[in-house]
């Protein structure tokens, strides 16, 4: 169970992340395997990504 007062983290699907970066969802999976993003696996075995981590990576890429 979630702790009382804790804010649930927004999770994004590979497709949502891919749309933000304008890449293929398989690229997002490769980034997770390379350690650029942290993947959380659902009970069904699907990968999800923390929205705050994705936003930070997008910000870093746009600064370049």
TAQUI-V465688 format. One record per pair of residues at least 4 apart in sequence whose ideal C-beta (glycine too) atoms are under 6 Angstrom apart, sorted by sequence separation. I is the first residue (numbers start at 1). J is the second residue. D is the distance in whole Angstrom. If there is no record, write none. Layout:
i->(I/I)
j->(J/J)
d->(D/D)
This chain:
i->(2/12/14/23/42/12/18/31/32/49/31/18/32/39/40/15/18/14/17/37/14/17/14/11/12/17/20/12/9/10/12)
j->(6/16/18/27/46/17/23/36/37/54/37/25/39/47/48/25/28/25/28/49/28/49/47/48/49/54/58/51/50/51/54)
d->(5/4/6/4/5/5/5/4/5/5/5/4/4/4/5/5/5/4/5/5/5/5/6/4/5/5/6/5/6/4/6)
